[in-house]
Amino acid sequence: MTLIAILTLPLSVLGALVCLYVTGNTVNVMTLAGLALAIGPMVDSAIICLENTHRHLSLGVEPVEASYLGASEVALPELVSTLCTFLSSHRWR
């Protein structure tokens, strides 16, 4: 589980930089600030998922099933939380 947490952050930032390159955007102060702001909620979501998986493991569930249950139980609440954050920061005209 620690390996997953360690690899999540660099792979996500690398994926974002690849998407910026593919779309022809440049890395400037604004994009770096956006990446820095996005890292916090991403780490929070990863911790929630890992803690829920650890809870299932401590209940005696097999590792593969614990990872599935741990992720699937928190997927919808994390999606709603992310959408609320996105929509509250978006200006509707």
Contact map, one row per residue, 1 for C-alpha under 8 A:
111110000000000000000000000000000000000000000000010000000000000000000000000000000000000000000
111111000000000000000000000000000000000000000000000000000000000000000000000000000000000000000
111111100000000000000000000000000000000000000000000000000000000000000000000000000000000000000
111111110000000000000000000000000000000000000000000000000000000000000000000000000000000000000
111111111000000000000000000000000000000000000110000000000000000000000000000000000000000000000
011111111100000000000000000000000000000000000000000000000000000000000000000000000000000000000
001111111110000000000000000000000000000000000000000000000000000000000000000000000000000000000
000111111111000000000000000000000000000000000000000000000000000000000000000000000000000000000
000011111111100000000000000000000000001001100000000000000000000000000000000000000000000000000
000001111111110000000000000000000000000000000000000000000000000000000000000000000000000000000
000000111111111000000000000000000000000000000000000000000000000000000000000000000000000000000
000000011111111100000000000000000000000000000000000000000000000000000000000000000000000000000
000000001111111110000000000000000010000000000000000000000000000000000000000000000000000000000
000000000111111111000000000000000000000000000000000000000000000000000000000000000000000000000
000000000011111111100000000000000000000000000000000000000000000000000000000000000000000000000
000000000001111111110000000000000000000000000000000000000000000000000000000000000000000000000
000000000000111111111000001000000000000000000000000000000000000000000000000000000000000000000
000000000000011111111100000000000000000000000000000000000000000000000000000000000000000000000
000000000000001111111110000000000000000000000000000000000000000000000000000000000000000000000
000000000000000111111111111000000000000000000000000000000000000000000000000000000000000000000
000000000000000011111111110000000000000000000000000000000000000000000000000000000000000000000
000000000000000001111111100000000000000000000000000000000000000000000000000000000000000000000
000000000000000000111111100000000000000000000000000000000000000000000000000000000000000000000
000000000000000000011111110000000000000000000000000000000000000000000000000000000000000000000
000000000000000000011111111000000000000000000000000000000000000000000000000000000000000000000
000000000000000000011001111100100000000000000000000000000000000000000000000000000000000000000
000000000000000010010000111111110000000000000000000000000000000000000000000000000000000000000
000000000000000000000000011111110000000000000000000000000000000000000000000000000000000000000
000000000000000000000000001111111000000000000000000000000000000000000000000000000000000000000
000000000000000000000000001111111100000000000000000000000000000000000000000000000000000000000
000000000000000000000000011111111110000000000000000000000000000000000000000000000000000000000
000000000000000000000000001111111111000000000000000000000000000000000000000000000000000000000
000000000000000000000000000011111111100000000000000000000000000000000000000000000000000000000
000000000000000000000000000001111111110000000000000000000000000000000000000000000000000000000
000000000000100000000000000000111111111000000000000000000000000000000000000000000000000000000
000000000000000000000000000000011111111100000000000000000000000000000000000000000000000000000
000000000000000000000000000000001111111110000000000000000000000000000000000000000000000000000
000000000000000000000000000000000111111111000000000000000000000000000000000000000000000000000
000000001000000000000000000000000011111111100000000000000000000000000000000000000000000000000
000000000000000000000000000000000001111111110000000000000000000000000000000000000000000000000
000000000000000000000000000000000000111111111000000000000000000000000000000000000000000000000
000000001000000000000000000000000000011111111100000000000000000000000000000000000000000000000
000000001000000000000000000000000000001111111110000000000000000000000000000000000000000000000
000000000000000000000000000000000000000111111111000000000000000000000000000000000000000000000
000000000000000000000000000000000000000011111111100000000000000000000000000001000000000000000
000010000000000000000000000000000000000001111111110000000000000000000000000000000000000000000
000010000000000000000000000000000000000000111111111000000000000000000000000000000000000000000
000000000000000000000000000000000000000000011111111100000000000000000000010000000000000000000
000000000000000000000000000000000000000000001111111110000000000000000110010000000000000000000
100000000000000000000000000000000000000000000111111111000000000000000110000000000000000000000
000000000000000000000000000000000000000000000011111111100000000000000100000000000000000000000
000000000000000000000000000000000000000000000001111111110000000000000110010000000000000000000
000000000000000000000000000000000000000000000000111111111000000001111110000000000000000000000
000000000000000000000000000000000000000000000000011111111100000001000100000000000000000000000
000000000000000000000000000000000000000000000000001111111110000000000100000000000000000000000
000000000000000000000000000000000000000000000000000111111111100001001100000000000000000000000
000000000000000000000000000000000000000000000000000011111111111001000000000000000000000000000
000000000000000000000000000000000000000000000000000001111111100000000000000000000000000000000
000000000000000000000000000000000000000000000000000000111111100000000000000000000000000000000
000000000000000000000000000000000000000000000000000000011111110000000000000000000000000000000
000000000000000000000000000000000000000000000000000000011111111011000000000000000000000000000
000000000000000000000000000000000000000000000000000000001001111111000000000000000000000000000
000000000000000000000000000000000000000000000000000000001000111111100000000000000000000000000
000000000000000000000000000000000000000000000000000000000000011111110000000000000000000000000
000000000000000000000000000000000000000000000000000000000000111111111000000000000000000000000
000000000000000000000000000000000000000000000000000011011000111111111100000000000000000000000
000000000000000000000000000000000000000000000000000010000000001111111110000000000000000000000
000000000000000000000000000000000000000000000000000010000000000111111111000000000000000000000
000000000000000000000000000000000000000000000000000010010000000011111111100000000000000000000
000000000000000000000000000000000000000000000000111111110000000001111111110000000000000000000
000000000000000000000000000000000000000000000000110110000000000000111111111000000000000000000
000000000000000000000000000000000000000000000000000000000000000000011111111100000000000000000
000000000000000000000000000000000000000000000000000000000000000000001111111100000000000000000
000000000000000000000000000000000000000000000001100100000000000000000111111111000000000000000
000000000000000000000000000000000000000000000000000000000000000000000011111111100000000000000
000000000000000000000000000000000000000000000000000000000000000000000001111111110000000000000
000000000000000000000000000000000000000000000000000000000000000000000000011111111000000000000
000000000000000000000000000000000000000000001000000000000000000000000000011111111100000000000
000000000000000000000000000000000000000000000000000000000000000000000000001111111110000000000
000000000000000000000000000000000000000000000000000000000000000000000000000111111111000000000
000000000000000000000000000000000000000000000000000000000000000000000000000011111111100000000
000000000000000000000000000000000000000000000000000000000000000000000000000001111111110000000
000000000000000000000000000000000000000000000000000000000000000000000000000000111111111000000
000000000000000000000000000000000000000000000000000000000000000000000000000000011111111100000
000000000000000000000000000000000000000000000000000000000000000000000000000000001111111110000
000000000000000000000000000000000000000000000000000000000000000000000000000000000111111111000
000000000000000000000000000000000000000000000000000000000000000000000000000000000011111111100
000000000000000000000000000000000000000000000000000000000000000000000000000000000001111111100
000000000000000000000000000000000000000000000000000000000000000000000000000000000000111111100
000000000000000000000000000000000000000000000000000000000000000000000000000000000000011111110
000000000000000000000000000000000000000000000000000000000000000000000000000000000000001111111
000000000000000000000000000000000000000000000000000000000000000000000000000000000000000001111
000000000000000000000000000000000000000000000000000000000000000000000000000000000000000000111
